[in-house]
Amino acid sequence: MPRRLREGRVSIESSGFAGVVLSSGCCTVCIDVVEPRACSFSFYTHRHPRHVPREGLPEGAY
């Protein structure tokens, strides 16, 4: 079950095993989100099946 913290216009929500989604207005930043469908930006801390998209990261990404 995702957990969410909201302060004003900013929200932080857990996603999956270790993912975090930060949202404010129309911008969404995803960190270690396996299915980043509605993310404006996606960041990954390291390559791990539960931390990256199922299709993997693009070539050259780190």
PyMOL Python script that loads the backbone (N, CA, C, O; Angstrom):
from pymol import cmd

cmd.read_pdbstr("""\
ATOM      1  N   MET A   1       0.842  -1.178   0.000  1.00  0.00           N
ATOM      2  CA  MET A   1       0.000   0.000   0.000  1.00  0.00           C
ATOM      3  C   MET A   1       0.887   1.241   0.000  1.00  0.00           C
ATOM      4  O   MET A   1       1.728   1.396   0.885  1.00  0.00           O
ATOM      5  N   PRO A   2       0.712   2.125  -0.977  1.00  0.00           N
ATOM      6  CA  PRO A   2       1.532   3.344  -1.023  1.00  0.00           C
ATOM      7  C   PRO A   2       1.240   4.258   0.163  1.00  0.00           C
ATOM      8  O   PRO A   2       0.116   4.330   0.659  1.00  0.00           O
ATOM      9  N   ARG A   3       2.267   4.938   0.591  1.00  0.00           N
ATOM     10  CA  ARG A   3       2.122   5.934   1.649  1.00  0.00           C
ATOM     11  C   ARG A   3       2.354   7.292   1.035  1.00  0.00           C
ATOM     12  O   ARG A   3       3.179   7.439   0.133  1.00  0.00           O
ATOM     13  N   ARG A   4       1.632   8.289   1.519  1.00  0.00           N
ATOM     14  CA  ARG A   4       1.723   9.626   0.938  1.00  0.00           C
ATOM     15  C   ARG A   4       1.840  10.669   2.042  1.00  0.00           C
ATOM     16  O   ARG A   4       1.171  10.593   3.073  1.00  0.00           O
ATOM     17  N   LEU A   5       2.712  11.648   1.794  1.00  0.00           N
ATOM     18  CA  LEU A   5       2.872  12.801   2.673  1.00  0.00           C
ATOM     19  C   LEU A   5       2.631  14.032   1.820  1.00  0.00           C
ATOM     20  O   LEU A   5       3.241  14.184   0.762  1.00  0.00           O
ATOM     21  N   ARG A   6       1.752  14.905   2.265  1.00  0.00           N
ATOM     22  CA  ARG A   6       1.438  16.110   1.498  1.00  0.00           C
ATOM     23  C   ARG A   6       1.652  17.333   2.382  1.00  0.00           C
ATOM     24  O   ARG A   6       1.197  17.382   3.524  1.00  0.00           O
ATOM     25  N   GLU A   7       2.359  18.324   1.823  1.00  0.00           N
ATOM     26  CA  GLU A   7       2.592  19.600   2.498  1.00  0.00           C
ATOM     27  C   GLU A   7       2.368  20.689   1.463  1.00  0.00           C
ATOM     28  O   GLU A   7       3.173  20.859   0.548  1.00  0.00           O
ATOM     29  N   GLY A   8       1.284  21.420   1.607  1.00  0.00           N
ATOM     30  CA  GLY A   8       0.962  22.443   0.614  1.00  0.00           C
ATOM     31  C   GLY A   8       0.723  21.809  -0.745  1.00  0.00           C
ATOM     32  O   GLY A   8      -0.108  20.910  -0.876  1.00  0.00           O
ATOM     33  N   ARG A   9       1.450  22.272  -1.758  1.00  0.00           N
ATOM     34  CA  ARG A   9       1.292  21.760  -3.125  1.00  0.00           C
ATOM     35  C   ARG A   9       2.269  20.639  -3.450  1.00  0.00           C
ATOM     36  O   ARG A   9       2.307  20.177  -4.591  1.00  0.00           O
ATOM     37  N   VAL A  10       3.057  20.190  -2.485  1.00  0.00           N
ATOM     38  CA  VAL A  10       4.062  19.152  -2.722  1.00  0.00           C
ATOM     39  C   VAL A  10       3.617  17.850  -2.055  1.00  0.00           C
ATOM     40  O   VAL A  10       3.188  17.848  -0.901  1.00  0.00           O
ATOM     41  N   SER A  11       3.724  16.746  -2.795  1.00  0.00           N
ATOM     42  CA  SER A  11       3.429  15.449  -2.194  1.00  0.00           C
ATOM     43  C   SER A  11       4.577  14.486  -2.466  1.00  0.00           C
ATOM     44  O   SER A  11       5.235  14.546  -3.505  1.00  0.00           O
ATOM     45  N   ILE A  12       4.796  13.603  -1.505  1.00  0.00           N
ATOM     46  CA  ILE A  12       5.799  12.543  -1.611  1.00  0.00           C
ATOM     47  C   ILE A  12       5.045  11.241  -1.381  1.00  0.00           C
ATOM     48  O   ILE A  12       4.340  11.086  -0.383  1.00  0.00           O
ATOM     49  N   GLU A  13       5.205  10.292  -2.329  1.00  0.00           N
ATOM     50  CA  GLU A  13       4.466   9.038  -2.240  1.00  0.00           C
ATOM     51  C   GLU A  13       5.397   7.869  -2.512  1.00  0.00           C
ATOM     52  O   GLU A  13       6.232   7.931  -3.414  1.00  0.00           O
ATOM     53  N   SER A  14       5.254   6.802  -1.732  1.00  0.00           N
ATOM     54  CA  SER A  14       6.038   5.600  -1.995  1.00  0.00           C
ATOM     55  C   SER A  14       5.449   4.890  -3.211  1.00  0.00           C
ATOM     56  O   SER A  14       4.260   5.013  -3.504  1.00  0.00           O
ATOM     57  N   SER A  15       6.307   4.142  -3.915  1.00  0.00           N
ATOM     58  CA  SER A  15       5.861   3.427  -5.107  1.00  0.00           C
ATOM     59  C   SER A  15       6.661   2.143  -5.250  1.00  0.00           C
ATOM     60  O   SER A  15       7.878   2.181  -5.435  1.00  0.00           O
ATOM     61  N   GLY A  16       5.985   1.011  -5.167  1.00  0.00           N
ATOM     62  CA  GLY A  16       6.663  -0.264  -5.321  1.00  0.00           C
ATOM     63  C   GLY A  16       7.603  -0.578  -4.175  1.00  0.00           C
ATOM     64  O   GLY A  16       7.386  -0.150  -3.041  1.00  0.00           O
ATOM     65  N   PHE A  17       8.660  -1.339  -4.486  1.00  0.00           N
ATOM     66  CA  PHE A  17       9.592  -1.817  -3.464  1.00  0.00           C
ATOM     67  C   PHE A  17      10.398  -0.693  -2.831  1.00  0.00           C
ATOM     68  O   PHE A  17      10.506  -0.627  -1.606  1.00  0.00           O
ATOM     69  N   ALA A  18      10.968   0.197  -3.650  1.00  0.00           N
ATOM     70  CA  ALA A  18      11.837   1.246  -3.109  1.00  0.00           C
ATOM     71  C   ALA A  18      11.626   2.588  -3.787  1.00  0.00           C
ATOM     72  O   ALA A  18      12.426   3.505  -3.602  1.00  0.00           O
ATOM     73  N   GLY A  19      10.569   2.717  -4.565  1.00  0.00           N
ATOM     74  CA  GLY A  19      10.356   3.938  -5.336  1.00  0.00           C
ATOM     75  C   GLY A  19       9.740   5.068  -4.539  1.00  0.00           C
ATOM     76  O   GLY A  19       9.041   4.856  -3.548  1.00  0.00           O
ATOM     77  N   VAL A  20      10.024   6.287  -5.009  1.00  0.00           N
ATOM     78  CA  VAL A  20       9.473   7.498  -4.418  1.00  0.00           C
ATOM     79  C   VAL A  20       9.036   8.414  -5.554  1.00  0.00           C
ATOM     80  O   VAL A  20       9.761   8.587  -6.533  1.00  0.00           O
ATOM     81  N   VAL A  21       7.849   8.998  -5.422  1.00  0.00           N
ATOM     82  CA  VAL A  21       7.325   9.935  -6.409  1.00  0.00           C
ATOM     83  C   VAL A  21       7.117  11.278  -5.718  1.00  0.00           C
ATOM     84  O   VAL A  21       6.368  11.378  -4.747  1.00  0.00           O
ATOM     85  N   LEU A  22       7.794  12.318  -6.234  1.00  0.00           N
ATOM     86  CA  LEU A  22       7.640  13.676  -5.718  1.00  0.00           C
ATOM     87  C   LEU A  22       6.836  14.463  -6.733  1.00  0.00           C
ATOM     88  O   LEU A  22       7.184  14.482  -7.914  1.00  0.00           O
ATOM     89  N   SER A  23       5.764  15.113  -6.293  1.00  0.00           N
ATOM     90  CA  SER A  23       4.889  15.848  -7.207  1.00  0.00           C
ATOM     91  C   SER A  23       4.626  17.250  -6.692  1.00  0.00           C
ATOM     92  O   SER A  23       4.464  17.477  -5.493  1.00  0.00           O
ATOM     93  N   SER A  24       4.588  18.186  -7.636  1.00  0.00           N
ATOM     94  CA  SER A  24       4.210  19.562  -7.330  1.00  0.00           C
ATOM     95  C   SER A  24       3.673  20.183  -8.609  1.00  0.00           C
ATOM     96  O   SER A  24       4.385  20.281  -9.608  1.00  0.00           O
ATOM     97  N   GLY A  25       2.436  20.595  -8.574  1.00  0.00           N
ATOM     98  CA  GLY A  25       1.837  21.162  -9.779  1.00  0.00           C
ATOM     99  C   GLY A  25       1.817  20.140 -10.897  1.00  0.00           C
ATOM    100  O   GLY A  25       1.310  19.033 -10.716  1.00  0.00           O
ATOM    101  N   CYS A  26       2.364  20.499 -12.055  1.00  0.00           N
ATOM    102  CA  CYS A  26       2.354  19.589 -13.205  1.00  0.00           C
ATOM    103  C   CYS A  26       3.661  18.807 -13.344  1.00  0.00           C
ATOM    104  O   CYS A  26       3.832  18.087 -14.327  1.00  0.00           O
ATOM    105  N   CYS A  27       4.577  18.926 -12.398  1.00  0.00           N
ATOM    106  CA  CYS A  27       5.874  18.244 -12.475  1.00  0.00           C
ATOM    107  C   CYS A  27       5.919  17.074 -11.499  1.00  0.00           C
ATOM    108  O   CYS A  27       5.563  17.206 -10.328  1.00  0.00           O
ATOM    109  N   THR A  28       6.367  15.921 -12.009  1.00  0.00           N
ATOM    110  CA  THR A  28       6.497  14.729 -11.186  1.00  0.00           C
ATOM    111  C   THR A  28       7.893  14.148 -11.370  1.00  0.00           C
ATOM    112  O   THR A  28       8.325  13.896 -12.495  1.00  0.00           O
ATOM    113  N   VAL A  29       8.590  13.938 -10.269  1.00  0.00           N
ATOM    114  CA  VAL A  29       9.930  13.356 -10.285  1.00  0.00           C
ATOM    115  C   VAL A  29       9.839  11.976  -9.641  1.00  0.00           C
ATOM    116  O   VAL A  29       9.349  11.838  -8.520  1.00  0.00           O
ATOM    117  N   CYS A  30      10.314  10.955 -10.358  1.00  0.00           N
ATOM    118  CA  CYS A  30      10.276   9.586  -9.860  1.00  0.00           C
ATOM    119  C   CYS A  30      11.694   9.097  -9.589  1.00  0.00           C
ATOM    120  O   CYS A  30      12.596   9.297 -10.401  1.00  0.00           O
ATOM    121  N   ILE A  31      11.879   8.458  -8.444  1.00  0.00           N
ATOM    122  CA  ILE A  31      13.176   7.901  -8.068  1.00  0.00           C
ATOM    123  C   ILE A  31      12.970   6.416  -7.795  1.00  0.00           C
ATOM    124  O   ILE A  31      12.174   6.043  -6.933  1.00  0.00           O
ATOM    125  N   ASP A  32      13.686   5.572  -8.528  1.00  0.00           N
ATOM    126  CA  ASP A  32      13.601   4.111  -8.396  1.00  0.00           C
ATOM    127  C   ASP A  32      12.175   3.585  -8.561  1.00  0.00           C
ATOM    128  O   ASP A  32      11.767   2.665  -7.852  1.00  0.00           O
ATOM    129  N   VAL A  33      11.419   4.165  -9.493  1.00  0.00           N
ATOM    130  CA  VAL A  33      10.050   3.722  -9.763  1.00  0.00           C
ATOM    131  C   VAL A  33      10.081   2.745 -10.933  1.00  0.00           C
ATOM    132  O   VAL A  33      10.546   3.090 -12.020  1.00  0.00           O
ATOM    133  N   VAL A  34       9.590   1.532 -10.715  1.00  0.00           N
ATOM    134  CA  VAL A  34       9.660   0.483 -11.734  1.00  0.00           C
ATOM    135  C   VAL A  34       8.776   0.800 -12.937  1.00  0.00           C
ATOM    136  O   VAL A  34       9.146   0.471 -14.064  1.00  0.00           O
ATOM    137  N   GLU A  35       7.625   1.425 -12.730  1.00  0.00           N
ATOM    138  CA  GLU A  35       6.718   1.768 -13.828  1.00  0.00           C
ATOM    139  C   GLU A  35       6.480   3.277 -13.833  1.00  0.00           C
ATOM    140  O   GLU A  35       5.457   3.740 -13.330  1.00  0.00           O
ATOM    141  N   PRO A  36       7.423   4.058 -14.404  1.00  0.00           N
ATOM    142  CA  PRO A  36       7.332   5.526 -14.371  1.00  0.00           C
ATOM    143  C   PRO A  36       6.439   6.096 -15.473  1.00  0.00           C
ATOM    144  O   PRO A  36       6.908   6.893 -16.285  1.00  0.00           O
ATOM    145  N   ARG A  37       5.165   5.705 -15.517  1.00  0.00           N
ATOM    146  CA  ARG A  37       4.259   6.104 -16.597  1.00  0.00           C
ATOM    147  C   ARG A  37       4.025   7.604 -16.668  1.00  0.00           C
ATOM    148  O   ARG A  37       4.099   8.184 -17.752  1.00  0.00           O
ATOM    149  N   ALA A  38       3.750   8.233 -15.565  1.00  0.00           N
ATOM    150  CA  ALA A  38       3.369   9.651 -15.575  1.00  0.00           C
ATOM    151  C   ALA A  38       4.459  10.538 -14.980  1.00  0.00           C
ATOM    152  O   ALA A  38       4.154  11.564 -14.371  1.00  0.00           O
ATOM    153  N   CYS A  39       5.712  10.162 -15.146  1.00  0.00           N
ATOM    154  CA  CYS A  39       6.820  10.915 -14.549  1.00  0.00           C
ATOM    155  C   CYS A  39       7.382  11.934 -15.542  1.00  0.00           C
ATOM    156  O   CYS A  39       7.624  11.615 -16.706  1.00  0.00           O
ATOM    157  N   SER A  40       7.583  13.152 -15.067  1.00  0.00           N
ATOM    158  CA  SER A  40       8.249  14.165 -15.890  1.00  0.00           C
ATOM    159  C   SER A  40       9.732  13.843 -15.996  1.00  0.00           C
ATOM    160  O   SER A  40      10.345  14.037 -17.046  1.00  0.00           O
ATOM    161  N   PHE A  41      10.306  13.348 -14.899  1.00  0.00           N
ATOM    162  CA  PHE A  41      11.722  12.983 -14.827  1.00  0.00           C
ATOM    163  C   PHE A  41      11.837  11.692 -14.036  1.00  0.00           C
ATOM    164  O   PHE A  41      11.092  11.480 -13.079  1.00  0.00           O
ATOM    165  N   SER A  42      12.774  10.818 -14.431  1.00  0.00           N
ATOM    166  CA  SER A  42      13.000   9.560 -13.723  1.00  0.00           C
ATOM    167  C   SER A  42      14.472   9.424 -13.383  1.00  0.00           C
ATOM    168  O   SER A  42      15.338   9.660 -14.226  1.00  0.00           O
ATOM    169  N   PHE A  43      14.750   9.046 -12.151  1.00  0.00           N
ATOM    170  CA  PHE A  43      16.116   8.835 -11.680  1.00  0.00           C
ATOM    171  C   PHE A  43      16.201   7.453 -11.045  1.00  0.00           C
ATOM    172  O   PHE A  43      15.253   6.984 -10.416  1.00  0.00           O
ATOM    173  N   TYR A  44      17.355   6.808 -11.221  1.00  0.00           N
ATOM    174  CA  TYR A  44      17.567   5.478 -10.661  1.00  0.00           C
ATOM    175  C   TYR A  44      18.878   5.463  -9.904  1.00  0.00           C
ATOM    176  O   TYR A  44      19.904   5.910 -10.418  1.00  0.00           O
ATOM    177  N   THR A  45      18.848   4.948  -8.677  1.00  0.00           N
ATOM    178  CA  THR A  45      20.045   4.964  -7.840  1.00  0.00           C
ATOM    179  C   THR A  45      21.035   3.875  -8.226  1.00  0.00           C
ATOM    180  O   THR A  45      22.242   4.055  -8.064  1.00  0.00           O
ATOM    181  N   HIS A  46      20.545   2.748  -8.735  1.00  0.00           N
ATOM    182  CA  HIS A  46      21.420   1.676  -9.209  1.00  0.00           C
ATOM    183  C   HIS A  46      20.580   0.668  -9.990  1.00  0.00           C
ATOM    184  O   HIS A  46      19.351   0.682  -9.921  1.00  0.00           O
ATOM    185  N   ARG A  47      21.258  -0.207 -10.733  1.00  0.00           N
ATOM    186  CA  ARG A  47      20.565  -1.209 -11.547  1.00  0.00           C
ATOM    187  C   ARG A  47      20.203  -2.411 -10.671  1.00  0.00           C
ATOM    188  O   ARG A  47      21.072  -3.105 -10.144  1.00  0.00           O
ATOM    189  N   HIS A  48      18.917  -2.628 -10.534  1.00  0.00           N
ATOM    190  CA  HIS A  48      18.406  -3.751  -9.755  1.00  0.00           C
ATOM    191  C   HIS A  48      16.988  -4.009 -10.256  1.00  0.00           C
ATOM    192  O   HIS A  48      16.261  -3.050 -10.515  1.00  0.00           O
ATOM    193  N   PRO A  49      16.566  -5.263 -10.401  1.00  0.00           N
ATOM    194  CA  PRO A  49      15.244  -5.555 -10.961  1.00  0.00           C
ATOM    195  C   PRO A  49      14.088  -4.827 -10.268  1.00  0.00           C
ATOM    196  O   PRO A  49      13.100  -4.494 -10.923  1.00  0.00           O
ATOM    197  N   ARG A  50      14.187  -4.577  -8.972  1.00  0.00           N
ATOM    198  CA  ARG A  50      13.100  -3.899  -8.267  1.00  0.00           C
ATOM    199  C   ARG A  50      13.279  -2.384  -8.229  1.00  0.00           C
ATOM    200  O   ARG A  50      12.504  -1.686  -7.576  1.00  0.00           O
ATOM    201  N   HIS A  51      14.306  -1.866  -8.932  1.00  0.00           N
ATOM    202  CA  HIS A  51      14.583  -0.431  -8.914  1.00  0.00           C
ATOM    203  C   HIS A  51      14.556   0.209 -10.291  1.00  0.00           C
ATOM    204  O   HIS A  51      14.620   1.435 -10.388  1.00  0.00           O
ATOM    205  N   VAL A  52      14.464  -0.571 -11.358  1.00  0.00           N
ATOM    206  CA  VAL A  52      14.482  -0.011 -12.716  1.00  0.00           C
ATOM    207  C   VAL A  52      13.296  -0.559 -13.515  1.00  0.00           C
ATOM    208  O   VAL A  52      12.721  -1.580 -13.136  1.00  0.00           O
ATOM    209  N   PRO A  53      12.922   0.104 -14.616  1.00  0.00           N
ATOM    210  CA  PRO A  53      11.813  -0.398 -15.439  1.00  0.00           C
ATOM    211  C   PRO A  53      12.085  -1.805 -15.952  1.00  0.00           C
ATOM    212  O   PRO A  53      13.238  -2.205 -16.112  1.00  0.00           O
ATOM    213  N   ARG A  54      11.024  -2.545 -16.205  1.00  0.00           N
ATOM    214  CA  ARG A  54      11.155  -3.934 -16.664  1.00  0.00           C
ATOM    215  C   ARG A  54      11.946  -4.045 -17.963  1.00  0.00           C
ATOM    216  O   ARG A  54      12.673  -5.019 -18.161  1.00  0.00           O
ATOM    217  N   GLU A  55      11.812  -3.059 -18.852  1.00  0.00           N
ATOM    218  CA  GLU A  55      12.558  -3.095 -20.115  1.00  0.00           C
ATOM    219  C   GLU A  55      13.996  -2.631 -19.939  1.00  0.00           C
ATOM    220  O   GLU A  55      14.762  -2.633 -20.902  1.00  0.00           O
ATOM    221  N   GLY A  56      14.375  -2.238 -18.740  1.00  0.00           N
ATOM    222  CA  GLY A  56      15.741  -1.798 -18.463  1.00  0.00           C
ATOM    223  C   GLY A  56      15.937  -0.324 -18.746  1.00  0.00           C
ATOM    224  O   GLY A  56      15.025   0.363 -19.205  1.00  0.00           O
ATOM    225  N   LEU A  57      17.125   0.145 -18.468  1.00  0.00           N
ATOM    226  CA  LEU A  57      17.471   1.542 -18.704  1.00  0.00           C
ATOM    227  C   LEU A  57      17.984   1.716 -20.126  1.00  0.00           C
ATOM    228  O   LEU A  57      18.514   0.770 -20.708  1.00  0.00           O
ATOM    229  N   PRO A  58      17.838   2.903 -20.695  1.00  0.00           N
ATOM    230  CA  PRO A  58      18.388   3.145 -22.029  1.00  0.00           C
ATOM    231  C   PRO A  58      19.904   2.962 -22.035  1.00  0.00           C
ATOM    232  O   PRO A  58      20.559   3.156 -21.011  1.00  0.00           O
ATOM    233  N   GLU A  59      20.452   2.595 -23.169  1.00  0.00           N
ATOM    234  CA  GLU A  59      21.900   2.424 -23.309  1.00  0.00           C
ATOM    235  C   GLU A  59      22.613   3.709 -22.918  1.00  0.00           C
ATOM    236  O   GLU A  59      22.228   4.794 -23.354  1.00  0.00           O
ATOM    237  N   GLY A  60      23.634   3.591 -22.112  1.00  0.00           N
ATOM    238  CA  GLY A  60      24.406   4.750 -21.681  1.00  0.00           C
ATOM    239  C   GLY A  60      23.869   5.414 -20.429  1.00  0.00           C
ATOM    240  O   GLY A  60      24.521   6.304 -19.881  1.00  0.00           O
ATOM    241  N   ALA A  61      22.697   5.006 -19.961  1.00  0.00           N
ATOM    242  CA  ALA A  61      22.137   5.598 -18.733  1.00  0.00           C
ATOM    243  C   ALA A  61      22.875   5.048 -17.522  1.00  0.00           C
ATOM    244  O   ALA A  61      23.348   3.912 -17.523  1.00  0.00           O
ATOM    245  N   TYR A  62      22.961   5.865 -16.508  1.00  0.00           N
ATOM    246  CA  TYR A  62      23.581   5.416 -15.257  1.00  0.00           C
ATOM    247  C   TYR A  62      22.922   6.071 -14.082  1.00  0.00           C
ATOM    248  O   TYR A  62      23.305   5.819 -12.940  1.00  0.00           O
TER     249      TYR A  62
END
""", "prot")
cmd.dss("prot")
cmd.show_as("cartoon", "prot")
cmd.util.cbc("prot")
cmd.orient("prot")
